[in-house]
């Protein structure tokens, strides 16, 4: 069993309050969960309006499957016009 971890640092361009940040972030996390069947949580930037760090975990038997899923999630984040990807880090344990 292998575990893949992807950490994304994001700038939420349209967030103008913590309430709007939560709304945008919930939508993003739900889309990631539904499309890739992974675990997603906000792991940093909790009190900042436009910044967030989300952690994504994926479990599989092959590294190829983990790379496919996590690279797909990174590409998804890059293609959202209201979200700017600042940094990403991928690890496989």
C-alpha positions in Angstrom: 0.0 0.0 0.0 1.3 3.4 -1.0 0.2 6.8 0.2 0.5 9.9 -2.0 0.3 13.4 -0.4 -0.1 16.6 -2.4 0.1 20.0 -0.7 -1.2 23.0 -2.7 -0.7 26.6 -1.6 -3.4 28.6 -3.3 -4.4 32.3 -3.7 -8.2 32.7 -3.9 -8.6 35.8 -6.0 -12.3 36.3 -5.3 -12.3 35.8 -1.6 -13.1 39.0 0.2 -14.0 37.6 3.7 -13.5 34.4 5.6 -17.1 33.5 4.8 -16.5 33.8 1.0 -13.2 31.9 1.4 -15.0 29.0 3.1 -17.6 28.9 0.3 -15.0 28.9 -2.5 -12.8 26.3 -0.6 -15.8 24.0 0.1 -16.7 24.0 -3.6 -13.1 23.3 -4.6 -12.7 20.5 -2.1 -16.0 18.8 -3.1 -15.0 18.9 -6.8 -11.6 17.3 -6.0 -13.2 14.6 -3.8 -15.9 13.8 -6.3 -13.6 13.6 -9.3 -10.6 11.8 -7.8 -11.9 10.0 -4.7 -9.2 11.3 -2.4 -9.2 12.9 1.1 -8.9 16.7 1.1 -8.5 19.1 4.1 -7.4 22.7 4.7 -4.1 22.4 6.5 -2.8 26.0 6.5 -3.8 29.7 6.1 -7.0 29.1 8.1 -7.3 32.8 9.3 -6.2 34.4 6.0 -8.9 35.6 3.5 -7.2 34.9 0.2 -4.6 32.3 1.1 -5.0 28.7 1.9 -3.0 25.5 2.0 -4.9 22.3 1.2 -3.6 18.7 1.7 -4.7 15.9 -0.4 -4.1 12.2 0.4 -4.4 9.3 -2.0 -4.0 5.6 -1.3 -3.2 3.0 -4.0 -1.2 -0.1 -4.8 0.9 1.5 -7.6 2.8 4.8 -7.8 1.5 5.3 -11.4 -2.1 5.5 -10.1 -1.0 8.0 -7.4 0.9 10.2 -9.8 -2.1 10.2 -12.2 -4.5 11.3 -9.5 -2.3 13.9 -7.9 -1.1 15.4 -11.2 -4.7 15.6 -12.3 -5.6 17.5 -9.2 -2.7 19.9 -9.7 -3.8 20.5 -13.3 -7.4 21.0 -12.1 -6.2 23.7 -9.7 -4.2 25.4 -12.5 -7.2 25.6 -14.8 -9.5 27.4 -12.3 -9.5 31.1 -13.3 -10.3 32.3 -9.7 -7.6 30.3 -8.1 -3.8 30.9 -8.4 -1.5 28.0 -7.6 1.4 29.5 -5.6 3.3 26.3 -4.7 2.7 22.5 -4.8 4.6 19.6 -3.2 4.0 15.9 -3.9 5.3 13.0 -1.7 4.8 9.3 -1.9 5.2 7.3 1.3 
